[in-house]
Amino acid sequence: SKVLVIGDGTIGLLAAKLIRLYEPASVSLLGLRQEQSELVKIAGVDHFYTSEEQLTEKYDLIIEGAGALTAVAAALSHSRRGAHILLLGYPDHGAKLPIVIDDLINNDLTIHASFSYTQKSWAEIVELLNSGKIDLSFIATHKFPLIEWESALATIRGGNHKTNVPRGKVFLTLGVD
């Protein structure tokens, strides 16, 4: 099956890495930041796009991890008949998207949504991590000693867009590395 992940942040990168365990035929990722390409590659993505116009295929599974209404719309428009769409991103509370119900029904789409995790899914991810079947260390891209908290916040706010450095998670450490 062909998978499309939408979102090049933490949710999208983790979703791409996890979906690889199920050995899909291909995994594509649609993001906004070219500087994420290194992390996207480590996540196991075959094709990385930074513009929806670059997408020419339909997908069997679309995982929306961006949390934007435009991402949900993209998921709907790039789904193959019978596709499953998984909504993991979280847009603003009360956000509304006009959906053509006929398209959902006629294309036999299934939409799943999740905000958190279940006890079972938590146990499964812990087992994957403990067994070494999945390594998520790539997502920790920045570490700052606590005294450099201002630099950490600047990085979170997007200071890296100017330097083309990929950004995953930013950590503050209590000691000196």
C-alpha positions in Angstrom: 0.0 0.0 0.0 1.0 3.6 -0.5 1.1 5.9 2.5 1.2 9.7 2.6 2.1 11.4 5.8 1.2 15.1 6.0 3.4 17.2 8.4 7.1 17.4 8.9 7.1 18.1 12.6 7.3 15.6 15.4 3.9 13.9 14.8 4.6 13.4 11.1 8.1 12.2 11.6 7.1 9.7 14.2 4.2 8.5 12.2 6.4 8.0 9.2 8.9 6.0 11.3 6.2 3.9 12.9 4.4 3.1 9.6 7.6 1.7 8.2 7.3 -1.2 10.6 4.3 -2.4 8.6 6.3 -2.5 5.4 4.1 -0.4 3.0 5.1 -0.3 -0.6 6.0 3.4 -0.3 5.9 6.2 2.2 5.7 9.8 1.0 5.7 12.9 3.2 4.3 16.3 2.5 5.8 19.1 4.7 6.6 22.7 4.6 10.2 22.9 5.5 12.9 21.7 3.1 15.4 21.8 6.0 13.6 18.8 7.5 14.8 16.6 4.6 17.5 14.9 6.7 15.1 13.9 9.4 12.5 12.8 6.9 15.1 10.5 5.3 16.0 9.0 8.7 12.3 8.4 9.4 12.3 6.1 6.3 10.4 8.3 3.9 10.8 7.4 0.2 9.5 10.7 -1.3 9.6 14.2 0.4 7.4 17.0 -1.0 7.2 20.6 0.2 4.3 21.6 -2.0 1.0 19.9 -2.5 1.3 20.6 -6.2 4.1 18.1 -6.3 1.8 15.3 -5.3 0.6 13.4 -8.4 -0.6 10.1 -6.8 -3.5 8.9 -4.7 -2.8 7.0 -1.5 -4.2 4.1 0.4 -3.5 5.5 3.9 -3.0 9.2 4.6 -1.8 10.2 8.1 -2.4 13.9 8.8 0.0 15.1 11.5 0.2 18.8 10.7 -2.8 20.1 12.6 -3.9 22.4 9.9 -7.2 22.5 8.0 -5.3 22.7 4.7 -3.6 19.4 5.7 -7.0 17.7 6.3 -8.2 19.0 2.9 -5.0 17.7 1.3 -5.6 14.3 2.9 -9.1 14.1 1.5 -8.0 15.2 -2.0 -5.1 12.7 -2.3 -7.0 9.6 -1.0 -7.6 6.7 -3.3 -11.0 5.0 -3.3 -11.3 2.9 -0.2 -8.5 4.8 1.6 -8.2 5.3 5.3 -7.4 8.8 6.6 -5.9 9.1 10.1 -6.2 12.5 11.7 -3.5 13.0 14.4 -2.8 16.7 14.1 -4.8 19.1 16.3 -6.1 22.3 14.7 -7.5 25.1 16.7 -10.6 24.2 18.8 -13.7 24.7 16.8 -11.9 24.7 13.5 -14.3 23.8 10.7 -13.7 22.4 7.2 -16.4 22.2 4.6 -16.5 18.6 3.3 -18.4 17.3 0.4 -20.2 14.3 1.9 -20.8 12.7 -1.5 -17.0 12.5 -2.0 -16.6 10.6 1.4 -19.4 8.2 0.6 -18.7 7.6 -3.1 -15.0 7.2 -2.5 -15.7 4.8 0.4 -13.3 6.7 2.7 -12.8 5.8 6.3 -11.7 8.5 8.7 -10.0 7.8 12.0 -9.0 10.4 14.6 -7.0 10.2 17.7 -5.6 12.9 20.1 -3.8 10.7 22.7 -3.1 7.1 23.3 -4.7 4.0 24.8 -3.1 1.8 27.5 -2.7 -0.9 24.8 -1.0 1.5 22.3 1.3 2.8 25.0 2.4 -0.8 25.9 3.0 -1.5 22.3 5.3 1.5 21.7 7.2 0.8 24.9 7.7 -2.8 23.7 9.0 -1.5 20.3 11.4 0.9 22.0 12.6 -1.7 24.6 13.1 -4.4 21.9 15.1 -2.0 19.7 12.7 -2.5 16.8 12.4 1.2 16.5 14.8 4.0 17.3 13.4 7.4 17.8 16.6 9.2 19.0 16.8 11.0 15.6 13.9 13.3 16.8 16.0 14.8 19.5 17.9 17.4 17.4 18.8 20.0 20.0 20.0 19.9 23.6 20.7 23.0 25.7 21.9 23.2 29.3 19.3 24.8 31.5 21.2 28.0 31.7 20.8 28.5 27.9 17.0 28.3 28.1 16.6 31.5 26.0 18.5 29.8 23.1 16.3 26.8 23.5 13.1 28.9 23.2 14.5 30.8 20.2 15.1 27.4 18.5 11.5 26.3 19.3 10.2 29.6 17.9 11.8 28.9 14.6 15.2 30.4 14.7 16.5 27.5 12.7 14.6 28.5 9.6 17.3 31.1 8.9 20.1 28.5 9.1 18.4 25.6 7.3 19.0 23.3 10.3 16.4 20.5 10.8 14.4 20.7 14.0 12.9 17.9 15.9 12.5 18.1 19.7 14.4 20.6 21.8 15.6 19.4 25.2 16.9 21.3 28.3 19.4 19.4 30.3 20.2 19.9 34.0 23.9 19.2 33.7 26.7 20.0 31.3 27.1 17.4 28.4 
